[in-house]
Every structure is written in structure tokens, then in C-alpha cells.
Amino acid sequence: MLSPKERLDKVFSGEKVDRPPCICPGGMMNMVTTELIEEVGIKFPEAHMSAQMMAGLSEAVYERGCFENYGVPFCMTIEAENFGAKVDMGTKIYEPHVVEYSIDSVKEWKKISQINCTEGRAKVVIDAIKLLKSKRNDVPIIGNLTGPISTTSSIMEPSTFYKELKKSNKEAHEFLNFVTDELIKFAKKQMEAGADIIAISDPSGTGEILGPKLFEEFAVKYINKIIESVKKENKGTIVHICGQMKKVYLEVNKVKSNALSFDSIVNMSDARKNLKDRVLMGNVSTYAIEFGEAKKIAELTEKCVKDGSNIISPACGLGMKSPLKNVKAMLKYLSKEDGDSND
């Protein structure tokens, strides 16, 4: 039987596997729930600031049969905080979020400091990856980045940012280029620590918000710059983009990641028709996982597989109140289909 790491590697390479992997990368696609936190006795929000707690929770996600990977961190505020935004660290019920921006315009981007991986929560993530790397070699470790558009629109007021992509185009590109270079530094440190894959989640960089032209000009361009850097290290990449894809399938196909992940608004069979040769990931409704029944989650998992998903995952980050039995239902269904009775 394939190990989780072997199975995911084969899917990335386009090889046949016994069944789809079932993963949840971390970052924006948080895999930690209140029930799990309480079950293993690791506190939130303290786990956001402790490498030992962060690694312990990520390990518990795998060991308790939720997903077939390790992944850190559990939020998408680390980069923005490093660039000067103020963050509310949340509770065991809700995740960290930005409460104060660091600049007012793309023209002020030079005020932002370089990313620092030697202290603060960026260092916590890197140290957590090192701890996870020491645990075992058969489970893929996924490091995470908040995508360029989502990071930049977390440093300043989003509606102003979107307007200035056109109004101050030159400065907007300078801003995105600087932030992207800093994100690459963070990715490299995660890979050096032991991350096998870098997942890039850019929920604010949607085709619905940007439109096809700006989506390609800003989202695709700078995501690909990160991907090209990661590929030089022979590591895999996953890109998650929120929103509907109908108007930007042509542009999305230019994203050079190993896998493309979409939220539940995207019809997976439609995505498969438009992205025939791509590895697709997703997209079990997180609303259903939080508020539905385990049987329904199994049905949605089955549908995702039939519709062409190569990798099963939640369509977005899990709601903190999601019942563990529902979270586990995806992998449980896939394991039973594979004849594995150990669940």
C-alpha cells in the first residue's frame, strides 16, 4: 500500500494511484477545529505562537485520521503581521485576523520592512516544520504562503488596493513585486526546514474581483514567480483560488502549480472539462462539513471523485466548530473504497 507521501507524489506526477489522497494544507485552508484542540489538550490561540504546540496539533490532525498530511500554520495573517499590520490572535472559536493596516496606498510600499524569519510567528512556523520533519518521512509536510494579492490587500484597505491596481499601476506592480520576493524568502525557509510542498492560497486574488485582465496581470504573474522559485528546489506546489472560475479558466490554466484547488462554488466537473490535463483538488463544502451530517460529507466526497477531483480536500478552511466525525468522513469514505478497514 502506498504511503500518504508516495500517493501525493504520484498524483502530482500524473501517475495512477489506488485512490485520491485526502489532504488539508493549512494556512488559509485551516484543518484544526475546536473539538480537536480540546481532545488533544493544546490551547488556542497559544498554538499560533509556539512551535511545539503548532507541530503537536498538526501531528494530531494526521494521527487522529482527519487528513493525510502535516500542515502549518493555521491562519493567513503571519505575512501581513510581518509587514506591519496588527492582528487579533483570535480564540479557540475563531482564527486570527487583521484589525489594522500598515499603509494607506500602494504608493507607500517602501515603508514596509522585509520579512523576518528569525523571530516572531514566521520563526514559529519554520521551527514547527523542523519538528514535524523529525517525526516521520512517510507523511507529506505542507508549508503555506498567503498569496501576493491576499497579502498586499491585508496590508492596506482592500477596496483602495483594488482601485489602485489601475490608478497607480506602476506602484502597484512595484508593491506586488516586493511582497512576492519576500514571500519567496519565507517559502525557501520553510523548504529548508523540511516542507515537501508549498501551498499558496490567494482568496482575494479572484477572477470575480479582478476580472480576467487584472487577474492575469497581477494574480497569475506573481503566483507564478513564487512557483518558479519553489520548483528550483524540486518541491511541489498547490494553488488555491476562491470564487467562480467560469470567466478565467484560460488564465487559471496559466498558473504553473502542480495542483489547482477551488472552493465549493466551482463545479468540479466543469473545472475538469476546462482544465483537462491539470491536477485538480477539492472541493468538499466546508459549510456541509460544519453544519451537515457525516453521511452527506461521504456523498460529497464521492461526487468530487466522480467529477474529476484528483485530490480530495475541504473547499476552504474548516470552520472551527466543525464536528470531528464530519472532518474524518472524507478520508473514511476514501479508505473504505480502497478496502482499508483501519478507520
Buried (B, 14 or more C-beta within 10 A) or exposed (E): EBBBBBBBBBBBEEEEBEBBBBBBBBBBBBBBBBBBBEEBEBEBBEBBEBBEBBBBBBBBBBEBBBBBBBBBBBBBBBBBBBBBBEBBBBEBEBBBBBEEBBBEBBBBBEEBEEBEBEEBBBBBBBBBBBBBBEBBEEBBBBBBBBBBBBBBBBBBBBEBBBBBBEEBBEBBBBBBBBBBBBBBBBBBBBBEBBBBBBBBBBBBBBBBBBBBEBBBBBBBBBBBBBBEBBBEEEBBBBBBBBBBBBBBBEBBBEBBBBBBBBBBBBBBBBBBEBBEEBBBBBBBBBEBBBBBEBEBBBBBBBEBBEBBBBBBBBBBBBBBEBBBEBBBBBBBBBBEBBEBEEE
